[in-house]
Amino acid sequence: MKIICVGRNYQKHAEELGNAIPEEPVIFLKPDSSLMRQRDAFYIPDWTNDVHYEAELVVRIGRNGKNIEERFARKYYDQVTVGIDFTARDVQSALKSKGLPWEKSKGFDGSAVCGQWIDLGNRQLGDLRFSLTKNDQQVQDGNPNHMLFGVDALIAHVSRYFTLKMGDMIFTGTPEGVGPVAAGDVLEGFLNNEKVLRVRIK
Ligand code: ZN
């Protein structure tokens, strides 16, 4: 299983971090060891002082494919949830400034959190809204229609480089509103107002 992530896929988030709007998808991977298994507690690593939440719509790949055409991409995912791409922003900024790969800041143990999977059924992704609260205050609110590259386009692009396999996940990028977490915070993710995720920060 692999976790494919998309960076800078919402214009306002790219702007809040001072990044240019990309001309093609920005793709990076998290290793399978980054997936937080118990889903309820995130431990801040001791080598960072600035971990940010990034709430994202996550789709699960339901069949294997390579070089998938965009018009057929919908057949390759069937479940969706809200996830958090935890990011050690201080480490990422240092790596970015040197032009180095940023995996250490984004692929560390527990950095990928997925909520409860929801069958997409006949719904379109555009019918879904997702949001994140921190200590009961809404901090992020996402609309898949605002993605710079939609999920079908992402699948077409990614599958030119990486064979997609059943069980792979795609974190589709975060909208604006990212911010830091501290021990004691509680993050909750919602898909169309249904709570699918709860994480306590330790
Ligand atoms: Zn992200």
Residues whose N, C-alpha, C, O or C-beta is under 5 A from the ligand:
A	BS01	ZN	V6 E54 D85 G173 T174
